[in-house]
Protein backbone atom coordinates (compact mmCIF):
# COMPACT_ATOMS: atom_id res chain seq x y z
CA UNK A 1 0.00 0.00 0.00
CA UNK A 2 1.53 3.38 -1.00
CA UNK A 3 2.11 5.78 1.84
CA UNK A 4 0.36 9.13 1.96
CA UNK A 5 2.89 11.66 0.57
CA UNK A 6 1.60 14.20 3.10
CA UNK A 7 2.49 12.10 6.14
CA UNK A 8 5.16 13.54 8.43
CA UNK A 9 7.60 10.73 7.59
CA UNK A 10 7.56 11.61 3.90
CA UNK A 11 8.22 15.32 4.29
CA UNK A 12 11.69 16.46 3.41
CA UNK A 13 13.70 18.01 6.23
CA UNK A 14 13.83 21.77 6.32
CA UNK A 15 16.94 23.80 5.63
CA UNK A 16 19.74 23.62 8.16
CA UNK A 17 19.86 26.38 10.77
CA UNK A 18 21.40 29.59 9.54
CA UNK A 19 24.74 30.27 11.19
CA UNK A 20 25.53 33.93 11.68
CA UNK A 21 28.62 34.98 9.76
CA UNK A 22 31.86 35.32 11.65
CA UNK A 23 32.61 38.98 12.25
CA UNK A 24 35.60 40.34 14.10
CA UNK A 25 35.70 43.63 16.02
CA UNK A 26 36.93 45.56 12.98
CA UNK A 27 33.99 44.29 10.89
CA UNK A 28 31.58 45.25 13.68
CA UNK A 29 33.16 48.70 13.97
CA UNK A 30 32.80 49.22 10.21
CA UNK A 31 29.16 48.10 10.35
CA UNK A 32 28.43 50.46 13.26
CA UNK A 33 29.88 53.38 11.34
CA UNK A 34 28.11 52.50 8.09
CA UNK A 35 24.78 52.02 9.86
CA UNK A 36 24.91 55.64 11.05
CA UNK A 37 26.31 57.08 7.80
CA UNK A 38 26.31 54.88 4.70
CA UNK A 39 28.01 57.66 2.70
CA UNK A 40 31.10 57.78 4.90
CA UNK A 41 34.18 57.60 2.68
CA UNK A 42 36.61 54.69 2.77
CA UNK A 43 39.28 57.15 3.90
CA UNK A 44 37.14 58.24 6.88
CA UNK A 45 36.23 54.64 7.72
CA UNK A 46 39.89 53.59 7.54
CA UNK A 47 40.94 56.46 9.78
CA UNK A 48 38.17 55.74 12.31
CA UNK A 49 38.95 52.02 12.64
CA UNK A 50 42.73 52.31 12.26
CA UNK A 51 43.23 50.49 8.95
CA UNK A 52 45.00 51.26 5.71
CA UNK A 53 42.52 52.53 3.09
CA UNK A 54 43.11 49.54 0.80
CA UNK A 55 42.52 47.10 3.67
CA UNK A 56 39.39 48.99 4.71
CA UNK A 57 38.05 49.02 1.14
CA UNK A 58 38.61 45.27 0.95
CA UNK A 59 36.78 44.74 4.25
CA UNK A 60 33.77 46.79 3.11
CA UNK A 61 33.75 44.98 -0.24
CA UNK A 62 33.85 41.60 1.55
CA UNK A 63 30.98 42.61 3.86
CA UNK A 64 28.97 43.56 0.79
CA UNK A 65 29.85 40.42 -1.19
CA UNK A 66 28.92 38.23 1.81
CA UNK A 67 25.48 39.90 1.88
CA UNK A 68 26.02 41.43 5.32
CA UNK A 69 25.86 44.95 3.88
CA UNK A 70 22.92 44.71 1.49
CA UNK A 71 23.30 48.12 -0.07
CA UNK A 72 23.54 51.84 0.39
CA UNK A 73 20.39 53.88 -0.13
CA UNK A 74 19.22 57.45 0.40
CA UNK A 75 16.57 57.87 3.09
CA UNK A 76 14.26 60.36 1.37
CA UNK A 77 11.69 62.34 3.35
CA UNK A 78 8.43 61.41 1.58
CA UNK A 79 6.59 64.64 2.44
CA UNK A 80 9.35 66.81 0.99
CA UNK A 81 8.86 65.22 -2.45
CA UNK A 82 5.06 65.44 -2.45
CA UNK A 83 4.01 62.25 -0.62
CA UNK A 84 2.22 63.81 2.36
CA UNK A 85 0.55 60.62 3.59
CA UNK A 86 2.21 57.41 4.76
CA UNK A 87 0.38 54.31 5.91
CA UNK A 88 0.83 50.68 6.87
CA UNK A 89 -1.62 48.42 5.06
CA UNK A 90 -2.27 45.04 6.66
CA UNK A 91 -3.12 42.37 4.07
CA UNK A 92 -4.79 39.04 4.77
CA UNK A 93 -5.07 36.17 2.29
CA UNK A 94 -7.92 33.65 2.11
CA UNK A 95 -5.37 30.84 2.29
CA UNK A 96 -1.69 30.35 1.92
CA UNK A 97 -1.26 29.51 -1.72
CA UNK A 98 2.46 29.88 -2.36
CA UNK A 99 2.05 31.21 -5.90
CA UNK A 100 -0.36 33.95 -4.73
CA UNK A 101 1.82 34.96 -1.78
CA UNK A 102 5.00 35.04 -3.88
CA UNK A 103 3.30 36.89 -6.74
CA UNK A 104 1.94 39.47 -4.30
CA UNK A 105 5.40 39.97 -2.77
CA UNK A 106 7.21 40.21 -6.10
CA UNK A 107 4.67 42.44 -7.86
CA UNK A 108 3.79 44.82 -5.02
CA UNK A 109 7.46 45.43 -4.18
CA UNK A 110 7.85 46.96 -7.67
CA UNK A 111 4.92 49.40 -7.38
CA UNK A 112 6.01 53.04 -6.98
CA UNK A 113 4.94 54.31 -3.58
CA UNK A 114 5.75 51.06 -1.75
CA UNK A 115 8.45 51.85 0.81
CA UNK A 116 8.69 48.39 2.37
CA UNK A 117 6.89 45.08 2.32
CA UNK A 118 6.87 42.65 5.24
CA UNK A 119 5.62 39.04 5.10
CA UNK A 120 4.40 38.42 8.66
CA UNK A 121 2.94 35.78 10.92
CA UNK A 122 -0.20 36.22 12.99
CA UNK A 123 -3.52 37.65 11.89
CA UNK A 124 -2.15 39.34 8.78
CA UNK A 125 0.05 37.97 6.02
CA UNK A 126 1.71 41.20 4.89
CA UNK A 127 2.31 44.70 6.14
CA UNK A 128 2.88 47.14 3.30
CA UNK A 129 4.42 50.55 4.07
CA UNK A 130 3.21 52.99 1.44
CA UNK A 131 3.41 56.70 0.69
CA UNK A 132 0.81 58.67 -1.26
CA UNK A 133 0.16 62.28 -2.22
CA UNK A 134 -3.07 62.46 -0.21
CA UNK A 135 -5.98 60.49 1.20
CA UNK A 136 -7.69 60.00 -2.18
CA UNK A 137 -4.45 58.75 -3.71
CA UNK A 138 -3.96 56.40 -0.75
CA UNK A 139 -7.49 54.98 -1.14
CA UNK A 140 -6.93 54.47 -4.86
CA UNK A 141 -3.54 52.88 -4.22
CA UNK A 142 -5.00 50.34 -1.79
CA UNK A 143 -7.90 49.50 -4.12
CA UNK A 144 -5.86 49.40 -7.33
CA UNK A 145 -2.64 47.75 -6.15
CA UNK A 146 -3.34 45.76 -2.97
CA UNK A 147 -6.94 44.76 -2.27
CA UNK A 148 -7.65 43.52 -5.81
CA UNK A 149 -4.86 40.90 -5.88
CA UNK A 150 -5.73 37.20 -6.16
CA UNK A 151 -6.25 35.63 -2.74
CA UNK A 152 -6.48 38.92 -0.83
CA UNK A 153 -9.60 38.97 1.37
CA UNK A 154 -8.86 41.87 3.70
CA UNK A 155 -6.90 45.11 3.62
CA UNK A 156 -6.75 47.40 6.65
CA UNK A 157 -5.05 50.77 6.36
CA UNK A 158 -3.46 52.56 9.31
CA UNK A 159 -2.18 56.10 8.81
CA UNK A 160 1.29 56.87 10.10
CA UNK A 161 1.32 60.13 12.04
CA UNK A 162 4.99 60.09 12.92
CA UNK A 163 7.94 57.79 12.34
CA UNK A 164 11.08 57.70 14.47
CA UNK A 165 14.17 55.86 13.32
CA UNK A 166 15.43 53.25 15.77
CA UNK A 167 18.97 52.84 17.04
CA UNK A 168 19.86 50.29 14.36
CA UNK A 169 21.01 46.70 14.58
CA UNK A 170 24.33 47.23 16.29
CA UNK A 171 24.54 49.12 19.57
CA UNK A 172 27.04 51.94 19.77
CA UNK A 173 29.26 49.71 21.94
CA UNK A 174 32.97 49.97 21.26
CA UNK A 175 33.92 53.21 19.57
CA UNK A 176 36.88 53.16 17.18
Buried (B, 14 or more C-beta within 10 A) or exposed (E): EEEEEEEEEEEEEEEEEEEEEEBEEBBBBBBBBBEEEEEBEBEBBBEBBEBEBEBBBEBBEEBBEEEBBEEEEEEEEBEEEEBBBBBBBBBBBEEEEEEBBEBBBEEBEEBEBBBEBBEEEEEBBBBBBBBBBEEEBBEEBBEEBBBEBEBBEEBBBEEBEEEEEEEEEBEEEEEB
